[in-house]
Amino acid sequence: MAKTRKKPATRATKKPAGKKPARSKGRKKGKGMIFELIIGAILVGLIAIWIFNPMLYINSSDFIKRYYRYLTTKEDTTFAATPPQAVLRTNENYGAEIDKLAAQFDLSPEFLKSLIILECSGLKNVKPRYERHIYKRLVAVREKRLDRFENIKYADLKDATDDALKNMARSWGPFQIMGYKCIWLDIQLQDLRGDQAVYWAVKWVDLTYGDYIRKGQYRDAFHIHNTGRPYPDSGPPKTYDPKYVQNGLMYMKYFKDFEKMKSTDPNYLGAL
């Protein structure tokens, strides 16, 4: 019987110590893609929730807030937002003084009165509004963590207490002028909330953007008062209330027509 040859024994190759057998590249790539898809879906979901959830929107940036309000506010704005009585109330509480100061500084009395409605609805006793972010900036200047805030430098605040800075971070009077503006006006903060509050507020308006008013650029003037800048050339306004400027222009018309219509139609305000 013929002998059959045995197959040569294959030598076992030694595997390098400490190394694990390589996995299939296709398998690894497939798992990686699934992981990336899951992460991507989670991110898209979070972004969608952030955009469409009003509660999360509250904590978003100022620009997102303004744009959200701009998109969701109805285009038709009526006088119902501020009752007709605000016109009477503003004329009664501030009319004579505003007319006098408007003539003194060559400013539109209708603009100033409309500004009062926007800021305090013509009320006489106006509560100040505290702006926490302004306080933080003032503290940063005092502690030399910020070189300056607008025209305010360290030398202006080095001796200011926390209470003083908090008062500077509040808006005062019928025009709601920020307390720190007293430094630029070179007056005491109490002057912005005392008997001369209206005078100093109108003076600040005159020095800050009075030329816009004298040129009839009321849209820019309203926007500057609320944001510090003229009305933007494109995009939504930067005001907290997207209808701030539009309402101001509307109130101006009411004040311009008020005296004329009051003498010819006693029910003029009731028709507004």
PASEBA-1860 file (N, C-alpha, C; in nm, 3 decimals):
! residues 272
1> MAKTRKKP> 0.087/-0.121/0.000/0.000/0.000/0.000/0.088/0.123/0.000 ~ 0.059/0.217/-0.092/0.145/0.336/-0.104/0.130/0.427/0.015 ~ 0.241/0.477/0.054/0.240/0.568/0.168/0.190/0.706/0.125 ~ 0.109/0.763/0.202/0.061/0.900/0.175/0.147/1.000/0.249 ~ 0.175/1.107/0.181/0.257/1.210/0.244/0.172/1.294/0.341 ~ 0.231/1.318/0.450/0.163/1.404/0.548/0.185/1.550/0.511 ~ 0.084/1.630/0.531/0.097/1.773/0.504/0.193/1.835/0.603 ~ 0.282/1.916/0.553/0.378/1.979/0.645/0.305/2.061/0.750
9> ATRATKKP> 0.347/2.043/0.870/0.282/2.118/0.979/0.312/2.266/0.967 ~ 0.207/2.344/0.980/0.225/2.490/0.973/0.277/2.540/1.106 ~ 0.374/2.624/1.095/0.432/2.679/1.217/0.338/2.788/1.274 ~ 0.317/2.777/1.401/0.232/2.877/1.467/0.309/3.007/1.481 ~ 0.247/3.112/1.432/0.312/3.244/1.443/0.279/3.304/1.579 ~ 0.379/3.353/1.638/0.361/3.413/1.770/0.301/3.552/1.756 ~ 0.199/3.578/1.836/0.136/3.710/1.835/0.212/3.803/1.928 ~ 0.234/3.921/1.886/0.306/4.016/1.974/0.231/4.032/2.105
17> AGKKPARS> 0.305/4.028/2.211/0.246/4.042/2.345/0.182/4.179/2.362 ~ 0.068/4.182/2.426/0.001/4.310/2.457/-0.086/4.363/2.347 ~ -0.087/4.303/2.230/-0.170/4.353/2.120/-0.292/4.266/2.103 ~ -0.405/4.328/2.085/-0.529/4.256/2.063/-0.552/4.239/1.914 ~ -0.622/4.139/1.878/-0.648/4.118/1.735/-0.724/4.236/1.676 ~ -0.681/4.274/1.556/-0.743/4.390/1.490/-0.886/4.360/1.451 ~ -0.973/4.461/1.470/-1.113/4.444/1.432/-1.134/4.488/1.289 ~ -1.244/4.446/1.239/-1.277/4.483/1.102/-1.298/4.634/1.093
25> KGRKKGKG> -1.234/4.697/0.993/-1.248/4.841/0.976/-1.392/4.880/0.943 ~ -1.458/4.794/0.867/-1.596/4.824/0.831/-1.687/4.827/0.951 ~ -1.664/4.735/1.044/-1.745/4.730/1.165/-1.724/4.854/1.250 ~ -1.596/4.895/1.262/-1.565/5.013/1.342/-1.626/5.138/1.281 ~ -1.616/5.148/1.149/-1.670/5.266/1.081/-1.821/5.272/1.096 ~ -1.886/5.156/1.090/-2.031/5.154/1.103/-2.078/5.200/1.239 ~ -2.008/5.153/1.345/-2.044/5.197/1.480/-2.021/5.346/1.498 ~ -1.911/5.397/1.441/-1.881/5.540/1.451/-1.988/5.626/1.387
33> MIFELIIG> -2.039/5.583/1.272/-2.143/5.659/1.202/-2.273/5.661/1.283 ~ -2.305/5.546/1.343/-2.427/5.541/1.425/-2.416/5.635/1.544 ~ -2.298/5.637/1.606/-2.277/5.725/1.721/-2.289/5.872/1.680 ~ -2.231/5.907/1.566/-2.238/6.046/1.517/-2.381/6.085/1.484 ~ -2.457/5.991/1.427/-2.596/6.021/1.395/-2.679/6.046/1.520 ~ -2.652/5.966/1.624/-2.725/5.984/1.750/-2.694/6.119/1.812 ~ -2.564/6.155/1.816/-2.524/6.285/1.871/-2.584/6.399/1.789 ~ -2.582/6.384/1.658/-2.640/6.488/1.571/-2.788/6.506/1.595
41> AILVGLIA> -2.860/6.394/1.611/-3.005/6.402/1.636/-3.033/6.470/1.770 ~ -2.952/6.439/1.871/-2.970/6.503/2.002/-2.948/6.654/1.992 ~ -2.843/6.695/1.920/-2.814/6.838/1.906/-2.925/6.910/1.831 ~ -2.973/6.848/1.724/-3.084/6.910/1.648/-3.207/6.924/1.736 ~ -3.234/6.821/1.816/-3.350/6.828/1.906/-3.337/6.938/2.009 ~ -3.216/6.952/2.067/-3.195/7.057/2.166/-3.209/7.196/2.105 ~ -3.155/7.212/1.983/-3.167/7.342/1.915/-3.313/7.374/1.886 ~ -3.388/7.274/1.841/-3.531/7.296/1.813/-3.607/7.334/1.938
49> IWIFNPML> -3.577/7.267/2.049/-3.643/7.300/2.176/-3.607/7.442/2.217 ~ -3.479/7.479/2.202/-3.434/7.613/2.242/-3.503/7.722/2.161 ~ -3.524/7.695/2.032/-3.585/7.797/1.946/-3.734/7.811/1.973 ~ -3.803/7.699/1.989/-3.949/7.703/1.995/-4.005/7.698/2.137 ~ -3.923/7.680/2.237/-3.971/7.677/2.375/-3.955/7.815/2.438 ~ -4.063/7.886/2.467/-4.054/8.021/2.524/-3.980/8.026/2.657 ~ -3.987/7.919/2.737/-3.920/7.921/2.867/-3.769/7.922/2.850 ~ -3.719/7.845/2.753/-3.576/7.847/2.729/-3.535/7.975/2.657
57> YINSSDFI> -3.626/8.029/2.578/-3.597/8.153/2.505/-3.567/8.268/2.600 ~ -3.629/8.265/2.719/-3.611/8.373/2.815/-3.464/8.388/2.853 ~ -3.391/8.278/2.855/-3.251/8.283/2.894/-3.156/8.301/2.777 ~ -3.210/8.325/2.658/-3.124/8.340/2.541/-3.070/8.481/2.532 ~ -2.993/8.508/2.428/-2.927/8.637/2.414/-3.028/8.748/2.387 ~ -2.984/8.874/2.408/-3.073/8.988/2.384/-3.117/8.994/2.239 ~ -3.026/8.960/2.146/-3.063/8.968/2.005/-3.174/8.868/1.974 ~ -3.163/8.745/2.025/-3.267/8.645/2.001/-3.399/8.690/2.062
65> KRYYRYLT> -3.392/8.750/2.181/-3.514/8.799/2.245/-3.582/8.904/2.158 ~ -3.502/9.001/2.111/-3.560/9.109/2.029/-3.621/9.052/1.902 ~ -3.549/8.961/1.837/-3.597/8.907/1.711/-3.722/8.821/1.732 ~ -3.727/8.748/1.843/-3.843/8.667/1.876/-3.965/8.757/1.894 ~ -3.947/8.866/1.970/-4.059/8.959/1.991/-4.098/9.024/1.860 ~ -3.999/9.057/1.776/-4.025/9.121/1.648/-4.112/9.032/1.559 ~ -4.086/8.901/1.563/-4.160/8.808/1.478/-4.298/8.776/1.533 ~ -4.311/8.777/1.665/-4.436/8.733/1.727/-4.531/8.847/1.763
73> TKEDTTFA> -4.487/8.972/1.750/-4.574/9.086/1.783/-4.659/9.122/1.662 ~ -4.786/9.147/1.685/-4.876/9.183/1.577/-4.835/9.316/1.516 ~ -4.852/9.325/1.385/-4.812/9.446/1.315/-4.902/9.565/1.349 ~ -5.030/9.538/1.370/-5.122/9.648/1.398/-5.113/9.687/1.545 ~ -5.068/9.808/1.570/-5.056/9.859/1.706/-5.160/9.968/1.724 ~ -5.240/9.958/1.826/-5.345/10.056/1.850/-5.319/10.130/1.980 ~ -5.397/10.231/2.003/-5.381/10.311/2.124/-5.431/10.237/2.248 ~ -5.488/10.118/2.226/-5.542/10.042/2.339/-5.432/10.001/2.436
81> ATPPQAVL> -5.308/9.986/2.386/-5.197/9.948/2.474/-5.173/10.053/2.581 ~ -5.195/10.180/2.548/-5.186/10.289/2.644/-5.318/10.366/2.636 ~ -5.398/10.365/2.740/-5.531/10.427/2.736/-5.525/10.574/2.696 ~ -5.632/10.625/2.634/-5.636/10.767/2.597/-5.613/10.858/2.717 ~ -5.646/10.809/2.836/-5.627/10.892/2.955/-5.479/10.928/2.976 ~ -5.388/10.849/2.916/-5.246/10.880/2.932/-5.211/11.013/2.868 ~ -5.281/11.048/2.760/-5.258/11.179/2.698/-5.301/11.290/2.793 ~ -5.420/11.275/2.850/-5.467/11.374/2.947/-5.377/11.378/3.070
89> RTNENYGA> -5.338/11.259/3.117/-5.255/11.251/3.238/-5.119/11.315/3.216 ~ -5.060/11.292/3.100/-4.928/11.351/3.070/-4.938/11.502/3.059 ~ -5.044/11.551/2.994/-5.062/11.696/2.982/-5.087/11.758/3.119 ~ -5.161/11.687/3.202/-5.192/11.741/3.334/-5.069/11.742/3.424 ~ -4.991/11.633/3.424/-4.878/11.621/3.514/-4.752/11.693/3.466 ~ -4.734/11.698/3.333/-4.608/11.750/3.281/-4.623/11.854/3.169 ~ -4.745/11.874/3.122/-4.767/11.958/3.004/-4.703/12.095/3.011 ~ -4.734/12.172/3.116/-4.684/12.309/3.126/-4.532/12.312/3.136
97> EIDKLAAQ> -4.476/12.224/3.216/-4.330/12.222/3.234/-4.260/12.179/3.104 ~ -4.317/12.080/3.037/-4.256/12.032/2.912/-4.263/12.140/2.804 ~ -4.376/12.209/2.794/-4.389/12.316/2.694/-4.283/12.424/2.717 ~ -4.259/12.457/2.843/-4.160/12.559/2.877/-4.018/12.512/2.843 ~ -3.985/12.389/2.881/-3.850/12.338/2.855/-3.828/12.311/2.707 ~ -3.932/12.269/2.637/-3.919/12.245/2.494/-3.884/12.375/2.422 ~ -3.946/12.486/2.462/-3.914/12.615/2.403/-3.773/12.658/2.441 ~ -3.732/12.631/2.565/-3.599/12.670/2.612/-3.488/12.598/2.537
105> FDLSPEFL> -3.508/12.469/2.509/-3.404/12.389/2.443/-3.430/12.368/2.294 ~ -3.535/12.428/2.242/-3.572/12.415/2.101/-3.595/12.268/2.063 ~ -3.681/12.203/2.139/-3.715/12.064/2.115/-3.865/12.051/2.094 ~ -3.907/11.944/2.030/-4.049/11.921/2.006/-4.120/11.881/2.135 ~ -4.219/11.959/2.179/-4.293/11.920/2.301/-4.369/11.790/2.281 ~ -4.418/11.767/2.159/-4.490/11.642/2.132/-4.398/11.521/2.147 ~ -4.274/11.536/2.104/-4.178/11.425/2.119/-4.154/11.397/2.267 ~ -4.129/11.501/2.345/-4.099/11.483/2.487/-4.217/11.422/2.562
113> KSLIILEC> -4.336/11.467/2.531/-4.455/11.412/2.598/-4.478/11.266/2.558 ~ -4.455/11.237/2.431/-4.469/11.098/2.386/-4.366/11.009/2.454 ~ -4.247/11.062/2.474/-4.143/10.987/2.543/-4.184/10.955/2.687 ~ -4.251/11.049/2.749/-4.299/11.027/2.886/-4.403/10.915/2.889 ~ -4.491/10.911/2.789/-4.589/10.803/2.785/-4.518/10.669/2.767 ~ -4.421/10.665/2.679/-4.348/10.539/2.656/-4.277/10.490/2.782 ~ -4.224/10.585/2.859/-4.140/10.546/2.973/-4.218/10.528/3.103 ~ -4.326/10.605/3.122/-4.396/10.592/3.250/-4.547/10.608/3.237
121> SGLKNVKP> -4.599/10.612/3.116/-4.743/10.625/3.092/-4.800/10.753/3.151 ~ -4.715/10.855/3.167/-4.762/10.985/3.215/-4.783/10.994/3.365 ~ -4.742/10.893/3.439/-4.762/10.893/3.584/-4.668/10.994/3.651 ~ -4.712/11.045/3.764/-4.634/11.146/3.835/-4.529/11.082/3.925 ~ -4.570/10.988/4.006/-4.476/10.919/4.095/-4.427/10.792/4.026 ~ -4.307/10.799/3.971/-4.254/10.690/3.890/-4.151/10.612/3.970 ~ -4.171/10.483/3.979/-4.076/10.398/4.050/-3.954/10.372/3.963 ~ -3.835/10.375/4.022/-3.714/10.348/3.943/-3.706/10.201/3.903
129> RYERHIYK> -3.638/10.176/3.791/-3.616/10.040/3.745/-3.469/10.004/3.761 ~ -3.445/9.889/3.823/-3.308/9.846/3.851/-3.256/9.759/3.736 ~ -3.136/9.793/3.687/-3.074/9.718/3.578/-2.950/9.647/3.634 ~ -2.964/9.520/3.662/-2.856/9.445/3.726/-2.730/9.440/3.639 ~ -2.747/9.427/3.508/-2.630/9.418/3.420/-2.551/9.549/3.419 ~ -2.621/9.663/3.439/-2.551/9.791/3.448/-2.470/9.796/3.578 ~ -2.530/9.749/3.685/-2.459/9.746/3.814/-2.330/9.665/3.803 ~ -2.335/9.550/3.739/-2.217/9.466/3.725/-2.107/9.537/3.648
137> RLVAVREK> -2.143/9.612/3.548/-2.042/9.685/3.470/-1.980/9.799/3.551 ~ -2.064/9.867/3.628/-2.011/9.973/3.713/-1.915/9.917/3.818 ~ -1.950/9.804/3.876/-1.861/9.739/3.973/-1.730/9.701/3.906 ~ -1.738/9.649/3.784/-1.617/9.610/3.711/-1.525/9.729/3.687 ~ -1.582/9.846/3.659/-1.501/9.967/3.640/-1.437/10.008/3.772 ~ -1.514/10.005/3.878/-1.460/10.043/4.010/-1.347/9.950/4.052 ~ -1.358/9.822/4.018/-1.257/9.724/4.056/-1.148/9.708/3.951 ~ -1.148/9.796/3.851/-1.045/9.799/3.745/-1.044/9.671/3.661
145> RLDRFENI> -1.156/9.601/3.656/-1.167/9.486/3.568/-1.219/9.528/3.431 ~ -1.265/9.652/3.423/-1.313/9.710/3.299/-1.259/9.852/3.290 ~ -1.197/9.886/3.177/-1.133/10.018/3.164/-1.234/10.132/3.176 ~ -1.349/10.114/3.111/-1.450/10.219/3.114/-1.585/10.162/3.075 ~ -1.688/10.233/3.115/-1.824/10.202/3.073/-1.885/10.331/3.021 ~ -1.908/10.336/2.889/-1.945/10.460/2.821/-1.841/10.568/2.855 ~ -1.883/10.678/2.921/-1.786/10.783/2.953/-1.733/10.772/3.096 ~ -1.768/10.665/3.165/-1.732/10.651/3.306/-1.602/10.574/3.321
153> KYADLKDA> -1.510/10.628/3.402/-1.381/10.564/3.427/-1.365/10.536/3.576 ~ -1.254/10.471/3.608/-1.227/10.433/3.747/-1.228/10.554/3.839 ~ -1.171/10.667/3.795/-1.164/10.786/3.879/-1.302/10.835/3.921 ~ -1.403/10.806/3.840/-1.540/10.851/3.871/-1.606/10.763/3.977 ~ -1.559/10.640/3.992/-1.628/10.544/4.079/-1.542/10.489/4.192 ~ -1.419/10.532/4.203/-1.327/10.470/4.299/-1.377/10.478/4.444 ~ -1.452/10.582/4.479/-1.502/10.599/4.616/-1.650/10.562/4.630 ~ -1.711/10.511/4.523/-1.854/10.480/4.525/-1.882/10.352/4.602
161> TDDALKNM> -1.983/10.355/4.687/-2.024/10.236/4.761/-2.112/10.148/4.673 ~ -2.139/10.027/4.721/-2.227/9.936/4.646/-2.367/9.996/4.632 ~ -2.415/10.059/4.739/-2.548/10.121/4.733/-2.552/10.233/4.630 ~ -2.444/10.312/4.625/-2.438/10.421/4.527/-2.440/10.365/4.385 ~ -2.366/10.257/4.361/-2.364/10.198/4.228/-2.500/10.139/4.191 ~ -2.568/10.085/4.290/-2.702/10.032/4.262/-2.799/10.143/4.224 ~ -2.786/10.258/4.287/-2.870/10.372/4.249/-2.832/10.424/4.111 ~ -2.703/10.417/4.078/-2.661/10.457/3.944/-2.712/10.360/3.838
169> ARSWGPFQ> -2.739/10.237/3.880/-2.788/10.135/3.787/-2.939/10.134/3.779 ~ -3.005/10.235/3.838/-3.150/10.248/3.830/-3.185/10.363/3.736 ~ -3.301/10.351/3.671/-3.350/10.460/3.586/-3.452/10.540/3.665 ~ -3.443/10.674/3.652/-3.521/10.763/3.738/-3.608/10.860/3.659 ~ -3.717/10.902/3.723/-3.801/11.009/3.669/-3.889/10.967/3.553 ~ -3.967/11.061/3.501/-4.062/11.030/3.393/-3.995/10.988/3.263 ~ -3.868/11.028/3.244/-3.795/10.988/3.123/-3.709/10.864/3.148 ~ -3.708/10.817/3.272/-3.630/10.698/3.309/-3.484/10.711/3.266
177> IMGYKCIW> -3.421/10.819/3.312/-3.279/10.842/3.284/-3.195/10.759/3.381 ~ -3.096/10.687/3.329/-3.012/10.604/3.415/-2.934/10.691/3.513 ~ -2.922/10.643/3.636/-2.857/10.721/3.741/-2.714/10.759/3.710 ~ -2.639/10.672/3.642/-2.498/10.703/3.615/-2.481/10.819/3.518 ~ -2.588/10.862/3.453/-2.579/10.978/3.364/-2.548/11.105/3.443 ~ -2.566/11.102/3.575/-2.536/11.220/3.656/-2.387/11.256/3.647 ~ -2.301/11.157/3.625/-2.157/11.183/3.614/-2.130/11.266/3.491 ~ -2.191/11.230/3.380/-2.171/11.304/3.256/-2.232/11.444/3.265
185> LDIQLQDL> -2.346/11.456/3.334/-2.410/11.587/3.350/-2.343/11.672/3.457 ~ -2.252/11.610/3.534/-2.180/11.679/3.642/-2.277/11.732/3.747 ~ -2.369/11.645/3.789/-2.465/11.680/3.893/-2.470/11.565/3.994 ~ -2.543/11.586/4.102/-2.565/11.480/4.199/-2.676/11.388/4.150 ~ -2.669/11.262/4.188/-2.770/11.168/4.142/-2.910/11.210/4.190 ~ -2.917/11.269/4.308/-3.046/11.310/4.361/-3.113/11.417/4.273 ~ -3.033/11.486/4.191/-3.091/11.585/4.100/-3.178/11.519/3.993 ~ -3.148/11.393/3.962/-3.225/11.322/3.861/-3.358/11.270/3.915
193> RGDQAVYW> -3.375/11.277/4.047/-3.499/11.227/4.105/-3.567/11.330/4.195 ~ -3.516/11.452/4.197/-3.573/11.557/4.280/-3.668/11.647/4.202 ~ -3.683/11.771/4.252/-3.775/11.865/4.189/-3.729/11.907/4.049 ~ -3.597/11.897/4.024/-3.543/11.937/3.894/-3.524/11.818/3.799 ~ -3.588/11.705/3.831/-3.567/11.584/3.752/-3.604/11.603/3.605 ~ -3.717/11.669/3.579/-3.760/11.688/3.441/-3.664/11.779/3.366 ~ -3.617/11.885/3.432/-3.523/11.976/3.368/-3.396/11.902/3.325 ~ -3.336/11.826/3.418/-3.209/11.758/3.388/-3.230/11.647/3.285
201> AVKWVDLT> -3.345/11.586/3.285/-3.374/11.483/3.184/-3.382/11.546/3.045 ~ -3.452/11.659/3.035/-3.464/11.726/2.906/-3.327/11.779/2.861 ~ -3.248/11.828/2.956/-3.113/11.874/2.921/-3.029/11.758/2.868 ~ -3.041/11.641/2.932/-2.968/11.523/2.884/-3.014/11.486/2.743 ~ -3.145/11.490/2.718/-3.198/11.462/2.584/-3.139/11.560/2.484 ~ -3.135/11.688/2.520/-3.083/11.790/2.430/-2.936/11.766/2.397 ~ -2.857/11.734/2.498/-2.713/11.715/2.476/-2.683/11.584/2.403 ~ -2.767/11.484/2.422/-2.739/11.352/2.367/-2.785/11.338/2.222
209> YGDYIRKG> -2.911/11.373/2.196/-2.961/11.356/2.059/-3.058/11.467/2.020 ~ -3.039/11.584/2.079/-3.127/11.697/2.048/-3.127/11.735/1.902 ~ -3.013/11.722/1.834/-3.005/11.758/1.692/-3.095/11.670/1.606 ~ -3.109/11.545/1.645/-3.200/11.456/1.570/-3.343/11.507/1.580 ~ -3.382/11.554/1.699/-3.518/11.605/1.719/-3.538/11.732/1.639 ~ -3.440/11.822/1.644/-3.452/11.950/1.572/-3.458/11.929/1.421 ~ -3.399/11.821/1.373/-3.404/11.790/1.229/-3.527/11.708/1.191 ~ -3.610/11.677/1.289/-3.730/11.599/1.261/-3.706/11.450/1.245
217> QYRDAFHI> -3.590/11.401/1.287/-3.557/11.259/1.276/-3.604/11.187/1.404 ~ -3.734/11.184/1.419/-3.792/11.135/1.545/-3.773/10.984/1.562 ~ -3.776/10.912/1.453/-3.757/10.767/1.464/-3.620/10.735/1.524 ~ -3.518/10.804/1.475/-3.384/10.785/1.531/-3.378/10.831/1.676 ~ -3.445/10.942/1.705/-3.441/10.998/1.841/-3.502/10.902/1.943 ~ -3.617/10.845/1.911/-3.679/10.748/2.002/-3.587/10.628/2.023 ~ -3.528/10.582/1.914/-3.442/10.464/1.922/-3.316/10.494/2.004 ~ -3.260/10.613/1.990/-3.141/10.651/2.067/-3.174/10.656/2.216
225> HNTGRPYP> -3.289/10.710/2.250/-3.324/10.719/2.391/-3.330/10.582/2.456 ~ -3.379/10.484/2.384/-3.397/10.350/2.441/-3.273/10.262/2.429 ~ -3.192/10.284/2.325/-3.079/10.193/2.301/-2.944/10.262/2.294 ~ -2.944/10.395/2.275/-2.817/10.466/2.260/-2.770/10.477/2.117 ~ -2.846/10.422/2.023/-2.807/10.423/1.882/-2.925/10.459/1.793 ~ -2.898/10.519/1.674/-3.008/10.550/1.582/-3.077/10.423/1.533 ~ -3.192/10.441/1.472/-3.268/10.328/1.420/-3.185/10.253/1.317 ~ -3.177/10.120/1.324/-3.092/10.044/1.232/-3.138/10.057/1.087
233> DSGPPKTY> -3.042/10.055/0.995/-3.074/10.063/0.853/-3.146/9.939/0.803 ~ -3.118/9.825/0.865/-3.184/9.700/0.825/-3.207/9.614/0.949 ~ -3.302/9.524/0.938/-3.332/9.435/1.049/-3.426/9.498/1.149 ~ -3.461/9.423/1.253/-3.555/9.473/1.353/-3.492/9.580/1.441 ~ -3.574/9.663/1.507/-3.520/9.762/1.600/-3.455/9.693/1.719 ~ -3.365/9.764/1.787/-3.293/9.708/1.901/-3.363/9.734/2.034 ~ -3.476/9.800/2.029/-3.550/9.831/2.151/-3.607/9.704/2.212 ~ -3.621/9.706/2.347/-3.676/9.589/2.414/-3.817/9.560/2.365
241> DPKYVQNG> -3.898/9.667/2.355/-4.031/9.655/2.295/-4.016/9.685/2.147 ~ -4.043/9.590/2.057/-4.023/9.613/1.914/-4.111/9.725/1.858 ~ -4.217/9.763/1.931/-4.306/9.870/1.884/-4.281/10.002/1.957 ~ -4.171/10.011/2.027/-4.140/10.133/2.104/-4.139/10.256/2.014 ~ -4.065/10.251/1.905/-4.055/10.367/1.814/-4.187/10.392/1.745 ~ -4.249/10.287/1.697/-4.377/10.302/1.626/-4.482/10.365/1.716 ~ -4.488/10.321/1.841/-4.584/10.380/1.935/-4.551/10.526/1.963 ~ -4.422/10.556/1.978/-4.382/10.694/2.003/-4.427/10.788/1.893
249> LMYMKYFK> -4.409/10.746/1.769/-4.453/10.829/1.655/-4.605/10.845/1.654 ~ -4.675/10.739/1.693/-4.821/10.745/1.699/-4.866/10.843/1.807 ~ -4.802/10.839/1.924/-4.839/10.930/2.032/-4.811/11.075/1.993 ~ -4.705/11.098/1.918/-4.674/11.234/1.874/-4.790/11.292/1.793 ~ -4.847/11.208/1.707/-4.960/11.255/1.626/-5.078/11.294/1.714 ~ -5.103/11.214/1.818/-5.213/11.246/1.908/-5.190/11.379/1.979 ~ -5.067/11.402/2.023/-5.038/11.527/2.093/-5.045/11.647/1.999 ~ -5.002/11.626/1.873/-5.009/11.736/1.776/-5.154/11.774/1.747
257> DFEKMKST> -5.239/11.672/1.740/-5.380/11.698/1.708/-5.463/11.730/1.832 ~ -5.405/11.707/1.950/-5.483/11.714/2.072/-5.551/11.849/2.092 ~ -5.473/11.955/2.091/-5.529/12.088/2.118/-5.630/12.129/2.012 ~ -5.597/12.101/1.886/-5.687/12.140/1.778/-5.819/12.064/1.785 ~ -5.808/11.932/1.804/-5.928/11.850/1.807/-6.009/11.871/1.935 ~ -5.941/11.902/2.043/-6.012/11.923/2.170/-6.106/12.042/2.161 ~ -6.065/12.141/2.086/-6.148/12.262/2.076/-6.266/12.244/1.982 ~ -6.254/12.148/1.889/-6.362/12.128/1.791/-6.446/12.004/1.819
265> DPNYLGAL> -6.386/11.906/1.889/-6.457/11.782/1.916/-6.430/11.737/2.060 ~ -6.519/11.766/2.152/-6.498/11.730/2.292/-6.481/11.580/2.313 ~ -6.531/11.499/2.220/-6.522/11.355/2.233/-6.402/11.296/2.160 ~ -6.305/11.383/2.130/-6.189/11.339/2.052/-6.116/11.222/2.119 ~ -6.087/11.236/2.248/-6.013/11.130/2.318/-6.093/11.002/2.324 ~ -6.224/11.014/2.333/-6.305/10.894/2.341/-6.305/10.816/2.211 ~ -6.272/10.883/2.101/-6.270/10.815/1.970/-6.134/10.754/1.940 ~ -6.034/10.779/2.023/-5.900/10.727/1.996/-5.896/10.576/2.018
END
